[in-house]
Structure formats: structure tokens, C-alpha cells
Amino acid sequence: MPAPETLELLQGTLDVLILKALSWGPAHGYGVARWLQHVTDDALRIEEGSLYPALHRLEKRGCVEARWGLSENNRRAKFYRITARGRQQLRQEAGSWSAFAAAVGKVLTTTERPALA
């Protein structure tokens, strides 16, 4: 198994992960990154250089909305909230990812030998 720092996200994957994190409620960017790291047992560590451009891209597409507020440390932070459009996008992408993961799982666990020419 590759070390956590060598795992790379497929293009477009980060958006669906962010939407899933925000489906639980509004959060600031650091909170999203921390949640993703926690639920993946440190396998995914999202850097600011990837996270914030993705959040801005999702905001531009109308999938999330942002508002300024105070973090748990009483610091000013931008909090992101998933929109109805974002929930629809999450449902579509989650279904696609589930089908993709199941197909890859079948390939990786099969005991059937390929009929190679």
C-alpha cells in the first residue's frame, strides 16, 4: 500500500469529497480538510493549494455558498455551505463513483484468469 503522501486524487475527485464533507453542514476549508483526513485514517491529506481552488471552483459553479464567520478559535474564516445544486451534483457523482469503485473492486479481486491472445 502506498504511503499516504503518495496517494494522488484523480482529477475531479476532490470536488465530490468536498461536497460530501459539506453535506453534513457548513464548514471552513480547514475543517473540510481535517474531516477528510480523519475519515480516511490519514490516507488523504488535502493541501491548501488544492483545497481552496476547488472550493472557489465549486462556488463559481453554484454548488457551494460562502459566508464569513468566526472559527472555533475566534478567528475570521470563510464558511462554505452546500447548495441544492451541490446536493444534486453530489448524488450524481456519488452514484458514478460507487459504480466505478465496484467495477475496480471486481477486477482486483477476481480469480478468473483473462483469456489473453
C-alpha positions in Angstrom: 0.0 0.0 0.0 1.4 3.4 -0.9 2.3 5.8 1.9 -0.4 8.5 2.5 1.7 11.2 0.9 2.0 9.3 -2.4 -1.7 8.9 -2.9 -3.0 11.2 -5.6 -6.6 12.2 -6.2 -7.9 11.6 -9.7 -9.0 14.8 -11.3 -12.5 15.8 -10.2 -12.4 13.6 -7.1 -11.7 16.4 -4.7 -14.9 18.2 -5.7 -17.1 15.3 -4.7 -15.2 14.8 -1.5 -15.7 18.4 -0.5 -19.4 18.2 -1.4 -19.7 15.1 0.8 -17.9 16.9 3.7 -20.3 19.9 3.4 -23.3 17.7 3.2 -23.0 17.3 7.0 -23.2 21.1 7.5 -21.3 24.3 6.9 -17.5 24.3 7.5 -14.5 26.3 6.8 -11.8 25.0 4.5 -9.5 23.8 7.3 -12.4 21.9 8.8 -13.2 20.2 5.4 -9.5 19.1 5.1 -9.4 17.9 8.7 -12.6 15.8 8.3 -11.3 14.2 5.1 -8.1 13.3 6.7 -9.9 11.9 9.8 -12.4 9.7 7.9 -9.7 8.3 5.6 -7.4 7.4 8.6 -4.9 9.9 7.3 -4.8 8.4 3.8 -5.9 11.7 2.3 -4.3 14.9 3.2 -5.6 17.8 1.2 -3.2 20.7 0.8 -4.4 24.3 0.8 -3.1 24.7 -2.8 -5.6 22.1 -3.9 -8.5 22.7 -1.4 -9.1 26.4 -1.9 -9.1 26.5 -5.7 -11.6 23.6 -5.6 -13.8 25.4 -3.1 -13.7 28.5 -5.3 -14.5 26.4 -8.4 -17.5 24.9 -6.6 -18.7 28.3 -5.5 -18.4 29.6 -9.1 -20.5 26.7 -10.3 -23.2 27.4 -7.7 -22.5 24.1 -5.8 -21.5 25.9 -2.6 -22.1 29.3 -1.0 -19.6 31.1 1.3 -20.1 33.4 4.2 -17.6 34.9 6.6 -17.9 33.9 10.3 -15.8 33.1 13.3 -14.0 29.8 13.7 -13.8 27.8 16.9 -10.6 29.8 17.6 -12.4 33.1 17.3 -10.7 33.8 14.0 -12.4 35.2 11.0 -12.9 32.3 8.5 -15.0 31.7 5.3 -17.6 29.0 5.9 -18.9 27.0 3.0 -22.4 25.5 2.7 -23.6 23.1 0.0 -26.4 24.3 -2.1 -29.3 22.4 -3.7 -27.3 22.3 -7.0 -24.3 20.9 -5.0 -26.5 18.2 -3.4 -27.7 17.2 -6.9 -24.1 17.1 -8.1 -23.1 15.0 -5.1 -25.9 12.5 -5.7 -24.8 12.1 -9.4 -21.1 11.8 -8.7 -21.5 9.5 -5.7 -23.5 7.1 -7.8 -20.9 7.2 -10.6 -18.1 6.7 -8.0 -19.9 3.8 -6.4 -20.3 2.0 -9.7 -16.7 2.8 -10.7 -15.3 1.5 -7.3 -17.4 -1.7 -7.6 -16.1 -2.4 -11.1 -12.5 -1.8 -10.0 -13.1 -4.0 -6.9 -14.3 -6.8 -9.2 -11.2 -6.6 -11.3 -8.8 -6.5 -8.4 -10.4 -9.4 -6.5 -11.3 -11.7 -9.4 -9.8 -15.2 -9.5 -10.8 -15.6 -13.2 -7.8 -15.7 -15.5 -8.1 -13.5 -18.6 -8.2 -15.1 -22.0 -5.2 -13.3 -23.4 -4.3 -13.7 -27.1 
